[in-house]
């Protein structure tokens, strides 16, 4: 009988517990899962929430700018934005200065949604049960990694 199992690796670099990617991947999934019930109350998905965070901050942005800031391509963004437009939360219009560019803006219902979303970050912070200083340090480190890899 031939045993085709590979011998256990002696290379610690190839052990799951020594990887940076796995805890980041798993944590991303868990945090997104923590947002899910909070965003369901707002009738938003997590990517839609991210779009609104940017629009609440900037009032309007091009699809290209949204994609760059969220690290998403237009193929992912376009259907998401169409659904938000159907709900009459955002508007989509061609930029008169550049017809190739589509500008996304907030409609009154999208602005109103911001008031209901204010509790989401506070509830997530409470779930993390992390001191604010530790949270801020972690956020800065993750943003540094994003910048270095981007």
C-alpha positions as CSV (number, residue, x, y, z in Angstrom):
1,X,0.0,0.0,0.0
2,X,1.5,3.3,-1.1
3,X,1.1,6.2,1.4
4,X,1.0,9.4,-0.7
5,X,0.8,11.8,2.2
6,X,3.6,14.4,2.2
7,X,5.8,14.5,5.3
8,X,5.2,17.3,7.7
9,X,7.1,20.4,6.7
10,X,10.0,21.4,8.8
11,X,10.0,24.9,7.2
12,X,8.3,27.2,9.7
13,X,7.7,29.7,7.0
14,X,5.2,27.3,5.5
15,X,3.1,26.8,8.7
16,X,-0.3,28.5,8.8
17,X,0.3,29.9,12.3
18,X,3.4,31.8,11.0
19,X,1.5,33.5,8.2
20,X,0.5,37.2,8.2
21,X,-2.1,36.6,5.5
22,X,-4.3,34.2,7.4
23,X,-5.1,36.2,10.5
24,X,-5.8,39.3,8.3
25,X,-8.0,37.2,6.0
26,X,-9.9,35.6,8.9
27,X,-10.2,38.9,10.8
28,X,-11.5,40.7,7.7
29,X,-14.2,38.0,7.4
30,X,-15.1,38.2,11.1
31,X,-15.3,42.0,11.1
32,X,-17.4,42.1,8.0
33,X,-19.7,39.5,9.7
34,X,-19.9,41.8,12.8
35,X,-21.1,44.6,10.5
36,X,-23.7,42.5,8.8
37,X,-26.6,42.7,11.3
38,X,-26.0,46.4,11.9
39,X,-26.0,47.2,8.2
40,X,-29.1,44.9,7.5
41,X,-31.1,47.4,9.7
42,X,-30.0,50.1,7.2
43,X,-30.7,47.8,4.1
44,X,-27.0,48.1,3.2
45,X,-24.3,45.6,2.3
46,X,-20.8,46.1,3.6
47,X,-19.5,47.4,0.2
48,X,-22.5,49.8,-0.1
49,X,-21.7,51.1,3.4
50,X,-18.1,51.8,2.3
51,X,-19.4,53.8,-0.7
52,X,-21.7,55.8,1.6
53,X,-18.8,56.5,4.1
54,X,-17.0,58.2,1.2
55,X,-20.0,60.0,-0.1
56,X,-21.0,61.3,3.3
57,X,-17.5,62.7,3.6
58,X,-17.2,64.2,0.0
59,X,-20.8,64.6,-1.1
60,X,-19.9,63.5,-4.6
61,X,-17.1,61.5,-6.3
62,X,-16.5,60.0,-9.7
63,X,-16.8,56.2,-10.1
64,X,-13.1,56.2,-10.8
65,X,-12.3,58.0,-7.5
66,X,-14.6,55.7,-5.5
67,X,-12.9,52.7,-7.1
68,X,-9.4,54.0,-6.3
69,X,-10.3,54.8,-2.7
70,X,-12.1,51.4,-2.1
71,X,-9.6,49.4,-4.2
72,X,-12.5,48.1,-6.3
73,X,-12.8,48.0,-10.1
74,X,-15.7,49.5,-12.0
75,X,-17.1,46.1,-12.8
76,X,-17.7,45.6,-9.1
77,X,-18.8,49.1,-8.4
78,X,-21.3,49.7,-11.3
79,X,-23.9,47.1,-10.2
80,X,-23.6,48.2,-6.6
81,X,-24.1,51.9,-7.6
82,X,-27.1,51.0,-9.8
83,X,-28.8,49.3,-6.9
84,X,-28.2,52.4,-4.7
85,X,-29.6,54.6,-7.5
86,X,-32.7,52.3,-7.8
87,X,-33.3,52.9,-4.1
88,X,-33.0,56.7,-4.8
89,X,-30.2,57.1,-2.4
90,X,-27.6,58.3,-5.0
91,X,-27.6,59.9,-8.4
92,X,-25.3,59.1,-11.3
93,X,-24.6,61.6,-14.0
94,X,-22.0,62.3,-16.6
95,X,-19.4,64.9,-15.8
96,X,-20.0,67.8,-18.2
97,X,-16.3,68.5,-18.3
98,X,-15.5,64.9,-19.2
99,X,-18.3,62.8,-20.7
100,X,-16.4,59.6,-20.0
101,X,-16.5,60.2,-16.3
102,X,-19.6,59.4,-14.1
103,X,-20.2,61.5,-11.0
104,X,-21.9,59.9,-8.0
105,X,-23.8,62.2,-5.7
106,X,-26.0,61.9,-2.6
107,X,-29.8,62.3,-2.9
108,X,-31.8,63.5,0.2
109,X,-32.6,59.9,1.2
110,X,-28.9,59.0,1.1
111,X,-28.0,62.0,3.3
112,X,-30.8,61.0,5.7
113,X,-29.3,57.5,5.9
114,X,-26.2,59.0,7.5
115,X,-28.2,59.8,10.7
116,X,-29.2,56.2,11.0
117,X,-25.7,54.9,10.4
118,X,-24.0,57.0,13.1
119,X,-24.3,54.2,15.7
120,X,-22.6,51.6,13.5
121,X,-18.9,52.6,14.3
122,X,-19.7,52.9,18.0
123,X,-21.3,49.4,18.0
124,X,-18.4,47.9,16.2
125,X,-15.9,49.5,18.6
126,X,-17.9,48.1,21.5
127,X,-17.8,44.6,19.9
128,X,-14.0,44.8,19.5
129,X,-13.6,45.7,23.2
130,X,-10.3,47.4,22.5
131,X,-8.9,50.5,24.1
132,X,-9.1,53.5,21.7
133,X,-5.3,54.0,21.7
134,X,-4.8,50.3,20.8
135,X,-7.4,50.6,18.1
136,X,-5.8,53.7,16.6
137,X,-2.4,52.1,16.6
138,X,-3.7,49.0,14.8
139,X,-5.6,51.1,12.3
140,X,-2.4,53.1,11.5
141,X,-0.4,49.9,11.1
142,X,-2.9,48.4,8.7
143,X,-3.1,51.5,6.6
144,X,0.7,51.5,6.4
145,X,0.6,48.0,5.1
146,X,-2.1,48.9,2.6
147,X,0.0,51.8,1.3
148,X,3.2,49.7,1.1
149,X,1.5,46.9,-0.8
150,X,-0.6,49.2,-3.0
